[in-house]
């Protein structure tokens, strides 16, 4: 056996780790954009003009985070 240590295995391991870390970094950047979009949607809905109360569950789901005008019953 020669006095040289094998270098291929550590190099392959390092390359694999770098690729995994780069992939996770890209995933975090995509997630950041997705979250910013959600925040923008919710801020727009929260600052929009109030709407009348929904009549169905489907309408209620479409008005998530929207202000609703409530009228007092006499």
PDB file with one MODEL, atoms N, CA, C and O in Angstrom:
MODEL        1
ATOM      1  N   UNK A   1       0.839  -1.183   0.000  1.00  0.00           N
ATOM      2  CA  UNK A   1       0.000   0.000   0.000  1.00  0.00           C
ATOM      3  C   UNK A   1       0.881   1.243   0.000  1.00  0.00           C
ATOM      4  O   UNK A   1       1.864   1.315   0.738  1.00  0.00           O
ATOM      5  N   UNK A   2       0.538   2.190  -0.803  1.00  0.00           N
ATOM      6  CA  UNK A   2       1.353   3.395  -0.902  1.00  0.00           C
ATOM      7  C   UNK A   2       1.044   4.326   0.258  1.00  0.00           C
ATOM      8  O   UNK A   2       0.096   4.091   1.007  1.00  0.00           O
ATOM      9  N   UNK A   3       1.820   5.358   0.410  1.00  0.00           N
ATOM     10  CA  UNK A   3       1.652   6.310   1.489  1.00  0.00           C
ATOM     11  C   UNK A   3       0.595   7.360   1.208  1.00  0.00           C
ATOM     12  O   UNK A   3       0.370   8.245   2.034  1.00  0.00           O
ATOM     13  N   UNK A   4      -0.054   7.280   0.063  1.00  0.00           N
ATOM     14  CA  UNK A   4      -1.082   8.271  -0.288  1.00  0.00           C
ATOM     15  C   UNK A   4      -2.420   7.857   0.294  1.00  0.00           C
ATOM     16  O   UNK A   4      -2.769   6.677   0.290  1.00  0.00           O
ATOM     17  N   UNK A   5      -3.157   8.819   0.790  1.00  0.00           N
ATOM     18  CA  UNK A   5      -4.496   8.554   1.306  1.00  0.00           C
ATOM     19  C   UNK A   5      -5.497   8.739   0.172  1.00  0.00           C
ATOM     20  O   UNK A   5      -5.278   9.565  -0.714  1.00  0.00           O
ATOM     21  N   UNK A   6      -6.589   7.985   0.188  1.00  0.00           N
ATOM     22  CA  UNK A   6      -7.592   8.157  -0.874  1.00  0.00           C
ATOM     23  C   UNK A   6      -8.275   9.517  -0.746  1.00  0.00           C
ATOM     24  O   UNK A   6      -8.667   9.925   0.347  1.00  0.00           O
ATOM     25  N   UNK A   7      -8.411  10.199  -1.856  1.00  0.00           N
ATOM     26  CA  UNK A   7      -9.021  11.530  -1.854  1.00  0.00           C
ATOM     27  C   UNK A   7     -10.356  11.552  -2.575  1.00  0.00           C
ATOM     28  O   UNK A   7     -11.076  12.547  -2.496  1.00  0.00           O
ATOM     29  N   UNK A   8     -10.697  10.512  -3.257  1.00  0.00           N
ATOM     30  CA  UNK A   8     -11.922  10.498  -4.037  1.00  0.00           C
ATOM     31  C   UNK A   8     -13.156  10.498  -3.143  1.00  0.00           C
ATOM     32  O   UNK A   8     -14.087  11.266  -3.384  1.00  0.00           O
ATOM     33  N   UNK A   9     -13.181   9.659  -2.126  1.00  0.00           N
ATOM     34  CA  UNK A   9     -14.348   9.562  -1.268  1.00  0.00           C
ATOM     35  C   UNK A   9     -14.657  10.879  -0.538  1.00  0.00           C
ATOM     36  O   UNK A   9     -15.812  11.302  -0.547  1.00  0.00           O
ATOM     37  N   UNK A  10     -13.688  11.536   0.086  1.00  0.00           N
ATOM     38  CA  UNK A  10     -13.999  12.827   0.711  1.00  0.00           C
ATOM     39  C   UNK A  10     -14.444  13.888  -0.297  1.00  0.00           C
ATOM     40  O   UNK A  10     -15.290  14.726   0.014  1.00  0.00           O
ATOM     41  N   UNK A  11     -13.881  13.852  -1.489  1.00  0.00           N
ATOM     42  CA  UNK A  11     -14.268  14.830  -2.517  1.00  0.00           C
ATOM     43  C   UNK A  11     -15.702  14.592  -2.954  1.00  0.00           C
ATOM     44  O   UNK A  11     -16.464  15.546  -3.109  1.00  0.00           O
ATOM     45  N   UNK A  12     -16.086  13.336  -3.156  1.00  0.00           N
ATOM     46  CA  UNK A  12     -17.461  13.030  -3.544  1.00  0.00           C
ATOM     47  C   UNK A  12     -18.447  13.412  -2.435  1.00  0.00           C
ATOM     48  O   UNK A  12     -19.528  13.935  -2.708  1.00  0.00           O
ATOM     49  N   UNK A  13     -18.067  13.147  -1.197  1.00  0.00           N
ATOM     50  CA  UNK A  13     -18.916  13.516  -0.068  1.00  0.00           C
ATOM     51  C   UNK A  13     -19.085  15.034  -0.003  1.00  0.00           C
ATOM     52  O   UNK A  13     -20.193  15.526   0.213  1.00  0.00           O
ATOM     53  N   UNK A  14     -18.004  15.769  -0.185  1.00  0.00           N
ATOM     54  CA  UNK A  14     -18.057  17.231  -0.146  1.00  0.00           C
ATOM     55  C   UNK A  14     -18.935  17.772  -1.271  1.00  0.00           C
ATOM     56  O   UNK A  14     -19.727  18.689  -1.053  1.00  0.00           O
ATOM     57  N   UNK A  15     -18.801  17.217  -2.458  1.00  0.00           N
ATOM     58  CA  UNK A  15     -19.622  17.661  -3.588  1.00  0.00           C
ATOM     59  C   UNK A  15     -21.096  17.404  -3.300  1.00  0.00           C
ATOM     60  O   UNK A  15     -21.941  18.255  -3.578  1.00  0.00           O
ATOM     61  N   UNK A  16     -21.411  16.232  -2.743  1.00  0.00           N
ATOM     62  CA  UNK A  16     -22.804  15.907  -2.420  1.00  0.00           C
ATOM     63  C   UNK A  16     -23.358  16.880  -1.378  1.00  0.00           C
ATOM     64  O   UNK A  16     -24.488  17.350  -1.513  1.00  0.00           O
ATOM     65  N   UNK A  17     -22.587  17.181  -0.358  1.00  0.00           N
ATOM     66  CA  UNK A  17     -23.032  18.103   0.698  1.00  0.00           C
ATOM     67  C   UNK A  17     -23.245  19.500   0.129  1.00  0.00           C
ATOM     68  O   UNK A  17     -24.229  20.156   0.473  1.00  0.00           O
ATOM     69  N   UNK A  18     -22.363  19.961  -0.716  1.00  0.00           N
ATOM     70  CA  UNK A  18     -22.500  21.291  -1.321  1.00  0.00           C
ATOM     71  C   UNK A  18     -23.757  21.355  -2.190  1.00  0.00           C
ATOM     72  O   UNK A  18     -24.476  22.353  -2.160  1.00  0.00           O
ATOM     73  N   UNK A  19     -24.027  20.308  -2.958  1.00  0.00           N
ATOM     74  CA  UNK A  19     -25.219  20.291  -3.803  1.00  0.00           C
ATOM     75  C   UNK A  19     -26.497  20.281  -2.976  1.00  0.00           C
ATOM     76  O   UNK A  19     -27.465  20.961  -3.318  1.00  0.00           O
ATOM     77  N   UNK A  20     -26.504  19.514  -1.893  1.00  0.00           N
ATOM     78  CA  UNK A  20     -27.680  19.489  -1.015  1.00  0.00           C
ATOM     79  C   UNK A  20     -27.888  20.860  -0.382  1.00  0.00           C
ATOM     80  O   UNK A  20     -29.017  21.349  -0.338  1.00  0.00           O
ATOM     81  N   UNK A  21     -26.839  21.478   0.100  1.00  0.00           N
ATOM     82  CA  UNK A  21     -26.955  22.808   0.712  1.00  0.00           C
ATOM     83  C   UNK A  21     -27.419  23.851  -0.299  1.00  0.00           C
ATOM     84  O   UNK A  21     -28.230  24.715   0.034  1.00  0.00           O
ATOM     85  N   UNK A  22     -26.920  23.782  -1.512  1.00  0.00           N
ATOM     86  CA  UNK A  22     -27.354  24.727  -2.548  1.00  0.00           C
ATOM     87  C   UNK A  22     -28.834  24.512  -2.871  1.00  0.00           C
ATOM     88  O   UNK A  22     -29.577  25.478  -3.039  1.00  0.00           O
ATOM     89  N   UNK A  23     -29.260  23.262  -2.956  1.00  0.00           N
ATOM     90  CA  UNK A  23     -30.668  22.974  -3.208  1.00  0.00           C
ATOM     91  C   UNK A  23     -31.556  23.496  -2.086  1.00  0.00           C
ATOM     92  O   UNK A  23     -32.613  24.068  -2.352  1.00  0.00           O
ATOM     93  N   UNK A  24     -31.145  23.308  -0.849  1.00  0.00           N
ATOM     94  CA  UNK A  24     -31.922  23.820   0.281  1.00  0.00           C
ATOM     95  C   UNK A  24     -31.946  25.348   0.292  1.00  0.00           C
ATOM     96  O   UNK A  24     -32.958  25.947   0.658  1.00  0.00           O
ATOM     97  N   UNK A  25     -30.859  25.972  -0.098  1.00  0.00           N
ATOM     98  CA  UNK A  25     -30.832  27.430  -0.182  1.00  0.00           C
ATOM     99  C   UNK A  25     -31.797  27.957  -1.234  1.00  0.00           C
ATOM    100  O   UNK A  25     -32.500  28.940  -0.998  1.00  0.00           O
ATOM    101  N   UNK A  26     -31.832  27.309  -2.391  1.00  0.00           N
ATOM    102  CA  UNK A  26     -32.781  27.711  -3.438  1.00  0.00           C
ATOM    103  C   UNK A  26     -34.220  27.505  -2.981  1.00  0.00           C
ATOM    104  O   UNK A  26     -35.093  28.328  -3.259  1.00  0.00           O
ATOM    105  N   UNK A  27     -34.459  26.405  -2.280  1.00  0.00           N
ATOM    106  CA  UNK A  27     -35.801  26.138  -1.766  1.00  0.00           C
ATOM    107  C   UNK A  27     -36.216  27.237  -0.780  1.00  0.00           C
ATOM    108  O   UNK A  27     -37.369  27.667  -0.787  1.00  0.00           O
ATOM    109  N   UNK A  28     -35.300  27.686   0.055  1.00  0.00           N
ATOM    110  CA  UNK A  28     -35.614  28.753   1.007  1.00  0.00           C
ATOM    111  C   UNK A  28     -35.926  30.061   0.289  1.00  0.00           C
ATOM    112  O   UNK A  28     -36.808  30.803   0.721  1.00  0.00           O
ATOM    113  N   UNK A  29     -35.220  30.353  -0.797  1.00  0.00           N
ATOM    114  CA  UNK A  29     -35.506  31.574  -1.554  1.00  0.00           C
ATOM    115  C   UNK A  29     -36.883  31.496  -2.217  1.00  0.00           C
ATOM    116  O   UNK A  29     -37.613  32.486  -2.245  1.00  0.00           O
ATOM    117  N   UNK A  30     -37.239  30.327  -2.750  1.00  0.00           N
ATOM    118  CA  UNK A  30     -38.570  30.159  -3.334  1.00  0.00           C
ATOM    119  C   UNK A  30     -39.641  30.284  -2.260  1.00  0.00           C
ATOM    120  O   UNK A  30     -40.692  30.880  -2.496  1.00  0.00           O
ATOM    121  N   UNK A  31     -39.385  29.735  -1.102  1.00  0.00           N
ATOM    122  CA  UNK A  31     -40.332  29.818   0.014  1.00  0.00           C
ATOM    123  C   UNK A  31     -40.494  31.267   0.472  1.00  0.00           C
ATOM    124  O   UNK A  31     -41.597  31.684   0.824  1.00  0.00           O
ATOM    125  N   UNK A  32     -39.415  32.026   0.471  1.00  0.00           N
ATOM    126  CA  UNK A  32     -39.478  33.434   0.848  1.00  0.00           C
ATOM    127  C   UNK A  32     -40.401  34.204  -0.093  1.00  0.00           C
ATOM    128  O   UNK A  32     -41.223  35.000   0.361  1.00  0.00           O
ATOM    129  N   UNK A  33     -40.271  33.971  -1.400  1.00  0.00           N
ATOM    130  CA  UNK A  33     -41.133  34.648  -2.365  1.00  0.00           C
ATOM    131  C   UNK A  33     -42.594  34.243  -2.169  1.00  0.00           C
ATOM    132  O   UNK A  33     -43.487  35.085  -2.253  1.00  0.00           O
ATOM    133  N   UNK A  34     -42.838  32.973  -1.910  1.00  0.00           N
ATOM    134  CA  UNK A  34     -44.190  32.495  -1.658  1.00  0.00           C
ATOM    135  C   UNK A  34     -44.776  33.184  -0.428  1.00  0.00           C
ATOM    136  O   UNK A  34     -45.926  33.622  -0.449  1.00  0.00           O
ATOM    137  N   UNK A  35     -43.991  33.280   0.640  1.00  0.00           N
ATOM    138  CA  UNK A  35     -44.473  33.927   1.863  1.00  0.00           C
ATOM    139  C   UNK A  35     -44.729  35.421   1.635  1.00  0.00           C
ATOM    140  O   UNK A  35     -45.708  35.968   2.143  1.00  0.00           O
ATOM    141  N   UNK A  36     -43.863  36.067   0.884  1.00  0.00           N
ATOM    142  CA  UNK A  36     -44.090  37.487   0.594  1.00  0.00           C
ATOM    143  C   UNK A  36     -45.389  37.684  -0.186  1.00  0.00           C
ATOM    144  O   UNK A  36     -46.116  38.651   0.044  1.00  0.00           O
ATOM    145  N   UNK A  37     -45.676  36.772  -1.099  1.00  0.00           N
ATOM    146  CA  UNK A  37     -46.931  36.827  -1.840  1.00  0.00           C
ATOM    147  C   UNK A  37     -48.128  36.659  -0.922  1.00  0.00           C
ATOM    148  O   UNK A  37     -49.117  37.381  -1.054  1.00  0.00           O
ATOM    149  N   UNK A  38     -48.052  35.721   0.000  1.00  0.00           N
ATOM    150  CA  UNK A  38     -49.137  35.523   0.961  1.00  0.00           C
ATOM    151  C   UNK A  38     -49.352  36.764   1.820  1.00  0.00           C
ATOM    152  O   UNK A  38     -50.487  37.181   2.051  1.00  0.00           O
ATOM    153  N   UNK A  39     -48.270  37.343   2.282  1.00  0.00           N
ATOM    154  CA  UNK A  39     -48.372  38.535   3.117  1.00  0.00           C
ATOM    155  C   UNK A  39     -48.991  39.685   2.331  1.00  0.00           C
ATOM    156  O   UNK A  39     -49.829  40.418   2.858  1.00  0.00           O
ATOM    157  N   UNK A  40     -48.583  39.847   1.075  1.00  0.00           N
ATOM    158  CA  UNK A  40     -49.145  40.917   0.242  1.00  0.00           C
ATOM    159  C   UNK A  40     -50.640  40.700   0.008  1.00  0.00           C
ATOM    160  O   UNK A  40     -51.414  41.656   0.051  1.00  0.00           O
ATOM    161  N   UNK A  41     -51.054  39.456  -0.238  1.00  0.00           N
ATOM    162  CA  UNK A  41     -52.474  39.162  -0.433  1.00  0.00           C
ATOM    163  C   UNK A  41     -53.270  39.496   0.818  1.00  0.00           C
ATOM    164  O   UNK A  41     -54.342  40.095   0.740  1.00  0.00           O
ATOM    165  N   UNK A  42     -52.747  39.112   1.958  1.00  0.00           N
ATOM    166  CA  UNK A  42     -53.479  39.344   3.209  1.00  0.00           C
ATOM    167  C   UNK A  42     -53.521  40.814   3.576  1.00  0.00           C
ATOM    168  O   UNK A  42     -54.531  41.291   4.094  1.00  0.00           O
ATOM    169  N   UNK A  43     -52.451  41.536   3.318  1.00  0.00           N
ATOM    170  CA  UNK A  43     -52.466  42.974   3.578  1.00  0.00           C
ATOM    171  C   UNK A  43     -53.465  43.674   2.660  1.00  0.00           C
ATOM    172  O   UNK A  43     -54.179  44.579   3.093  1.00  0.00           O
ATOM    173  N   UNK A  44     -53.517  43.259   1.395  1.00  0.00           N
ATOM    174  CA  UNK A  44     -54.467  43.857   0.457  1.00  0.00           C
ATOM    175  C   UNK A  44     -55.899  43.557   0.886  1.00  0.00           C
ATOM    176  O   UNK A  44     -56.765  44.429   0.807  1.00  0.00           O
ATOM    177  N   UNK A  45     -56.155  42.338   1.336  1.00  0.00           N
ATOM    178  CA  UNK A  45     -57.502  41.980   1.775  1.00  0.00           C
ATOM    179  C   UNK A  45     -57.882  42.730   3.049  1.00  0.00           C
ATOM    180  O   UNK A  45     -59.031  43.142   3.207  1.00  0.00           O
ATOM    181  N   UNK A  46     -56.934  42.908   3.946  1.00  0.00           N
ATOM    182  CA  UNK A  46     -57.222  43.581   5.212  1.00  0.00           C
ATOM    183  C   UNK A  46     -57.468  45.077   5.021  1.00  0.00           C
ATOM    184  O   UNK A  46     -58.194  45.685   5.807  1.00  0.00           O
ATOM    185  N   UNK A  47     -56.882  45.669   4.001  1.00  0.00           N
ATOM    186  CA  UNK A  47     -57.046  47.106   3.783  1.00  0.00           C
ATOM    187  C   UNK A  47     -58.126  47.430   2.752  1.00  0.00           C
ATOM    188  O   UNK A  47     -58.412  48.602   2.506  1.00  0.00           O
ATOM    189  N   UNK A  48     -58.727  46.404   2.150  1.00  0.00           N
ATOM    190  CA  UNK A  48     -59.781  46.627   1.151  1.00  0.00           C
ATOM    191  C   UNK A  48     -61.052  47.125   1.838  1.00  0.00           C
ATOM    192  O   UNK A  48     -61.228  46.975   3.047  1.00  0.00           O
ATOM    193  N   UNK A  49     -61.917  47.712   1.043  1.00  0.00           N
ATOM    194  CA  UNK A  49     -63.184  48.227   1.573  1.00  0.00           C
ATOM    195  C   UNK A  49     -64.033  47.077   2.115  1.00  0.00           C
ATOM    196  O   UNK A  49     -63.999  45.972   1.573  1.00  0.00           O
ATOM    197  N   UNK A  50     -64.786  47.332   3.172  1.00  0.00           N
ATOM    198  CA  UNK A  50     -65.645  46.275   3.726  1.00  0.00           C
ATOM    199  C   UNK A  50     -66.712  45.829   2.728  1.00  0.00           C
ATOM    200  O   UNK A  50     -67.170  46.606   1.890  1.00  0.00           O
ATOM    201  N   UNK A  51     -67.090  44.570   2.839  1.00  0.00           N
ATOM    202  CA  UNK A  51     -68.091  43.986   1.956  1.00  0.00           C
ATOM    203  C   UNK A  51     -69.251  43.451   2.788  1.00  0.00           C
ATOM    204  O   UNK A  51     -69.097  43.223   3.988  1.00  0.00           O
ATOM    205  N   UNK A  52     -70.418  43.246   2.157  1.00  0.00           N
ATOM    206  CA  UNK A  52     -71.534  42.660   2.906  1.00  0.00           C
ATOM    207  C   UNK A  52     -71.213  41.217   3.306  1.00  0.00           C
ATOM    208  O   UNK A  52     -70.383  40.570   2.667  1.00  0.00           O
ATOM    209  N   UNK A  53     -71.855  40.713   4.347  1.00  0.00           N
ATOM    210  CA  UNK A  53     -71.575  39.338   4.790  1.00  0.00           C
ATOM    211  C   UNK A  53     -71.891  38.312   3.703  1.00  0.00           C
ATOM    212  O   UNK A  53     -72.844  38.488   2.945  1.00  0.00           O
ATOM    213  N   UNK A  54     -71.120  37.271   3.626  1.00  0.00           N
ATOM    214  CA  UNK A  54     -71.369  36.235   2.609  1.00  0.00           C
ATOM    215  C   UNK A  54     -72.610  35.420   2.959  1.00  0.00           C
ATOM    216  O   UNK A  54     -72.997  35.310   4.123  1.00  0.00           O
ATOM    217  N   UNK A  55     -73.220  34.854   1.924  1.00  0.00           N
ATOM    218  CA  UNK A  55     -74.424  34.045   2.119  1.00  0.00           C
ATOM    219  C   UNK A  55     -74.119  32.548   2.141  1.00  0.00           C
ATOM    220  O   UNK A  55     -74.882  31.766   2.709  1.00  0.00           O
ATOM    221  N   UNK A  56     -73.019  32.153   1.533  1.00  0.00           N
ATOM    222  CA  UNK A  56     -72.666  30.731   1.485  1.00  0.00           C
ATOM    223  C   UNK A  56     -71.252  30.532   2.002  1.00  0.00           C
ATOM    224  O   UNK A  56     -70.484  31.485   2.142  1.00  0.00           O
ATOM    225  N   UNK A  57     -70.924  29.285   2.282  1.00  0.00           N
ATOM    226  CA  UNK A  57     -69.592  28.948   2.766  1.00  0.00           C
ATOM    227  C   UNK A  57     -68.534  29.234   1.695  1.00  0.00           C
ATOM    228  O   UNK A  57     -67.435  29.687   2.014  1.00  0.00           O
ATOM    229  N   UNK A  58     -68.862  28.972   0.438  1.00  0.00           N
ATOM    230  CA  UNK A  58     -67.912  29.239  -0.648  1.00  0.00           C
ATOM    231  C   UNK A  58     -67.596  30.732  -0.732  1.00  0.00           C
ATOM    232  O   UNK A  58     -66.445  31.111  -0.948  1.00  0.00           O
ATOM    233  N   UNK A  59     -68.611  31.576  -0.563  1.00  0.00           N
ATOM    234  CA  UNK A  59     -68.380  33.018  -0.568  1.00  0.00           C
ATOM    235  C   UNK A  59     -67.529  33.424   0.637  1.00  0.00           C
ATOM    236  O   UNK A  59     -66.664  34.292   0.526  1.00  0.00           O
ATOM    237  N   UNK A  60     -67.775  32.801   1.768  1.00  0.00           N
ATOM    238  CA  UNK A  60     -67.012  33.122   2.977  1.00  0.00           C
ATOM    239  C   UNK A  60     -65.538  32.772   2.803  1.00  0.00           C
ATOM    240  O   UNK A  60     -64.661  33.519   3.236  1.00  0.00           O
ATOM    241  N   UNK A  61     -65.271  31.641   2.172  1.00  0.00           N
ATOM    242  CA  UNK A  61     -63.873  31.250   1.949  1.00  0.00           C
ATOM    243  C   UNK A  61     -63.174  32.208   0.996  1.00  0.00           C
ATOM    244  O   UNK A  61     -61.974  32.448   1.124  1.00  0.00           O
ATOM    245  N   UNK A  62     -63.913  32.752   0.047  1.00  0.00           N
ATOM    246  CA  UNK A  62     -63.325  33.702  -0.902  1.00  0.00           C
ATOM    247  C   UNK A  62     -63.024  35.038  -0.230  1.00  0.00           C
ATOM    248  O   UNK A  62     -62.206  35.811  -0.728  1.00  0.00           O
ATOM    249  N   UNK A  63     -63.671  35.314   0.886  1.00  0.00           N
ATOM    250  CA  UNK A  63     -63.487  36.589   1.584  1.00  0.00           C
ATOM    251  C   UNK A  63     -62.550  36.470   2.787  1.00  0.00           C
ATOM    252  O   UNK A  63     -62.622  37.270   3.719  1.00  0.00           O
ATOM    253  N   UNK A  64     -61.693  35.488   2.759  1.00  0.00           N
ATOM    254  CA  UNK A  64     -60.768  35.303   3.869  1.00  0.00           C
ATOM    255  C   UNK A  64     -59.926  36.567   4.080  1.00  0.00           C
ATOM    256  O   UNK A  64     -59.369  37.117   3.131  1.00  0.00           O
ATOM    257  N   UNK A  65     -59.843  37.012   5.321  1.00  0.00           N
ATOM    258  CA  UNK A  65     -59.090  38.197   5.742  1.00  0.00           C
ATOM    259  C   UNK A  65     -59.686  39.506   5.233  1.00  0.00           C
ATOM    260  O   UNK A  65     -59.022  40.541   5.288  1.00  0.00           O
ATOM    261  N   UNK A  66     -60.905  39.483   4.747  1.00  0.00           N
ATOM    262  CA  UNK A  66     -61.581  40.712   4.318  1.00  0.00           C
ATOM    263  C   UNK A  66     -62.430  41.238   5.457  1.00  0.00           C
ATOM    264  O   UNK A  66     -62.925  40.465   6.277  1.00  0.00           O
ATOM    265  N   UNK A  67     -62.600  42.544   5.512  1.00  0.00           N
ATOM    266  CA  UNK A  67     -63.502  43.136   6.494  1.00  0.00           C
ATOM    267  C   UNK A  67     -64.923  43.000   5.984  1.00  0.00           C
ATOM    268  O   UNK A  67     -65.183  43.094   4.785  1.00  0.00           O
ATOM    269  N   UNK A  68     -65.845  42.776   6.921  1.00  0.00           N
ATOM    270  CA  UNK A  68     -67.253  42.566   6.583  1.00  0.00           C
ATOM    271  C   UNK A  68     -68.062  43.583   7.362  1.00  0.00           C
ATOM    272  O   UNK A  68     -67.795  43.845   8.535  1.00  0.00           O
ATOM    273  N   UNK A  69     -69.066  44.160   6.687  1.00  0.00           N
ATOM    274  CA  UNK A  69     -69.964  45.112   7.338  1.00  0.00           C
ATOM    275  C   UNK A  69     -71.029  44.317   8.085  1.00  0.00           C
ATOM    276  O   UNK A  69     -71.747  43.508   7.498  1.00  0.00           O
ATOM    277  N   UNK A  70     -71.115  44.558   9.370  1.00  0.00           N
ATOM    278  CA  UNK A  70     -72.118  43.857  10.175  1.00  0.00           C
ATOM    279  C   UNK A  70     -73.191  44.871  10.593  1.00  0.00           C
ATOM    280  O   UNK A  70     -72.883  45.991  11.000  1.00  0.00           O
ATOM    281  N   UNK A  71     -74.436  44.455  10.485  1.00  0.00           N
ATOM    282  CA  UNK A  71     -75.538  45.320  10.878  1.00  0.00           C
ATOM    283  C   UNK A  71     -76.166  44.755  12.143  1.00  0.00           C
ATOM    284  O   UNK A  71     -76.345  43.544  12.268  1.00  0.00           O
ATOM    285  N   UNK A  72     -76.493  45.621  13.062  1.00  0.00           N
ATOM    286  CA  UNK A  72     -77.092  45.186  14.320  1.00  0.00           C
ATOM    287  C   UNK A  72     -78.547  44.810  14.081  1.00  0.00           C
ATOM    288  O   UNK A  72     -79.274  45.500  13.366  1.00  0.00           O
ATOM    289  N   UNK A  73     -78.954  43.709  14.690  1.00  0.00           N
ATOM    290  CA  UNK A  73     -80.351  43.269  14.601  1.00  0.00           C
ATOM    291  C   UNK A  73     -81.148  43.958  15.714  1.00  0.00           C
ATOM    292  O   UNK A  73     -80.661  44.089  16.837  1.00  0.00           O
ATOM    293  N   UNK A  74     -82.363  44.393  15.403  1.00  0.00           N
ATOM    294  CA  UNK A  74     -83.178  45.046  16.413  1.00  0.00           C
ATOM    295  C   UNK A  74     -84.249  44.133  16.919  1.00  0.00           C
ATOM    296  O   UNK A  74     -85.036  44.523  17.782  1.00  0.00           O
TER     297      UNK A  74
ENDMDL
END
